[in-house]
Each structure stands twice: as structure tokens, then as C-alpha cells.
Amino acid sequence: MERPPDLAAAIVAAADALVDVLDSAASRHHLSVSPTQLRVLSLISARPETNVNRLAELLDVVPSSASRLCDRLEATGLLRRAADQRDRREVRLTPTAAGEQLLRELAERRHRAVRAVLDRMSPRAQHELLLALLSFQQAATPAPAEAPAEQAVRTA
């Protein structure tokens, strides 16, 4: 079966629609934080050993910008800076209980918003979408690097 010429455009359009659904769920939440601050909170929540330098790498920004984002989240009570127990010079970033609660509520809202869209699709279309998404995810996931072949020992 040949790929339709507009498949990539259709995927991009569907991704944009999904982002709109997810953003809509967040905006209805009347959040006191920006989308960028939410992303920071999510990144830190998913990576417990994150410090400001690592956060800056993840965001592809300079450390001072990452630090200012953390300042704002800390001021709203959603983020805490704490000295690493193993190395007191190292400062770790962790979401507060309020930050984790905000992420849980947002995830639930987004889940409900996506579910509402799926409910407008037939069961067959939902199943086909699931199969297509799983296939896309598998194709997009890089294969593990193969172990380098052992070099043949050369003798003179």
C-alpha cells in the first residue's frame, strides 16, 4: 500500500489538533503558571536528580534563564531547591507537594479532554488510531546502538 502524498501534513495537522486539545484543558484550569513553567515542573518531576544546569540543557537555554524560571516557580510554592545530601555544593530541584498536585490535576484534565475527543470517534476508528500510534511510536524510537564489532587482532 502506497503512502498518500499528504500523510505527513495530516499527521502534523492531527498533532496540532492534539496540542490544541491539551492546551485547552490547561487554559480552562486557570493556571497561575505559564506553559513554560509547567514544562519545567514536568521535566523536574520526571527527573528527580535535576539541577539548574541540567534543566538548562533540557530546555536548551542558558543556566541564568533556567534559574529565573525556577525562581518564579519557587515564589509560587511549586518548586523547592535543596542541597544534595551527597554533595552539599550541588542544589537539586524538586516539585513541592503543591507542584505535584498541580501536575496530577493537569494530567487528569488532559486525559478527560482527549477522552472526550475519542468518544466522538467510532470504536473501529479508535482501534485503528491506537494501532497507527503504536506503529508510529515504534518507528520513531531509535534502535539501540549495536555493539561495535570487535577489531580483529592484527599480527605482523
N, C-alpha and C positions, 0 to 999 in steps of 0.2 A: 504494500500500500504506500503510495507516494504522499509525502508531506504537503499539505496545502501551502501555497506561497505566503499566505498571511498568518501562519501559525504563530510565529514569533510575535507579531503585532497583537494577535489575540491573547497570547499569554501576558504580554505587557499590559494590555487593557484590563485583563482579569486581575492582575496583580494590583493595578491602580484602584480597581473597584474594591478589592480586599482591604487595601490600605485605607480607603475612604470609610469602609465599614468599621474598621478598628479605631480610626481616628474619631469617628462619630461617637463611638462608645466611650472614648476617653473624654471628649469635649462635653458630653452630657453629664459627666461626673463632676463638672465644675472644679477641676483640679487647681490647686494653688501652685502647681509647678509646671514648668514648660515641658514640651516634648523632649527636649534635650536633657533636661534634668531627670525626666522619667527614664530615659535611656541610660543615663549614668547610674541611677539607682538600680536598674535591672542588671547592668553589667556587674556592678559591685555585689549584688545579691547572688549572682551566679558564680562569682569568683571570690571566695572568702579571703584569699591572701592578697587582694589588690591593694596597692599603694598608689599615691598620686602619679608617680612616673609610669607605672603600668597602665593606669587609667588613661593617661595622656596618649600612650601608644595605641590603646584600643580605640580611642576617639580620633586619632591622627591629628592631635593638637599639641601645642606646646604645654609643658607642665604648669606654667602660670595660669593658663586658661582653665585647665582641669582643676587646679586648686581653687580658682574663683567659683567654678560650678559647685565644688564641694562646700565652699564657704556658705553659699546660698542654701544648699540642702541642709547643712548643719544648723543654720539660723532658723530654718523652719522645723527643726526637730526630726528630720527624716534620716539623717546620716550622723555617724559618730566617728571621730578619729581616735584611735587608741594605739598606744605604744605596743609594739610586738613583744610578746613575752620572752622570745628567744634573743631578740636584738632590740634593746630599748631605743636605739637610734632610728629604727625603722617604724614608720607610722602606718598602720593598717586602717582601711576604710571599711566600715560595716554599717548596714542599714539599721536603724533603730527599730523597735517593735512597731512604731507608727509607720515607718517606711515599709516594712514587710507587709503590714496590714493594707497599706495603700496599693502595693503591688498585687496582693491577693484579690482585693476588690476590683481592681482594673482588669486582671486576668478573667475574673468571673463575668464582668460586664462584656468584655470582648468575646468570651465564649458564647454568651447568650445572643450577642449581635450576629455572630457567624451562624449560630444555630437557627436564628430567625430567617436568615437568607436560605440556608439549606432546607428548611421546612417548606419553602416555596418551590423547591425542586422535586421532581418525581423520585421515588426510591431508586429506580434504574439509573437516572442521571447522577444521583448521589454516589451510587456504587461505581459507575464509570469514572466519576471525578476522583474518587478515592484511589482507584487503580492507576489512573493517569498521574496523580500527585505522587504516589509511591514510586512509580517508574521514573518520574522526573527527578525526585529526590535521589534515587539510586544513581541515575546518570550524572547528577550534579555533584555527587560525593566523590572526591578524589580517591582513586585506588591507593591502597597502602604502598609505599615505596618498596620495590623489590630489593632484597638484599643484594649488595654488589657481588658479582661473581668473583670468586677467589682468583687472584692473579696466579698464573702458572709460574712455578719456580723455574727460573732460567739458570742453566749452568754453563760455564764457559768451557 
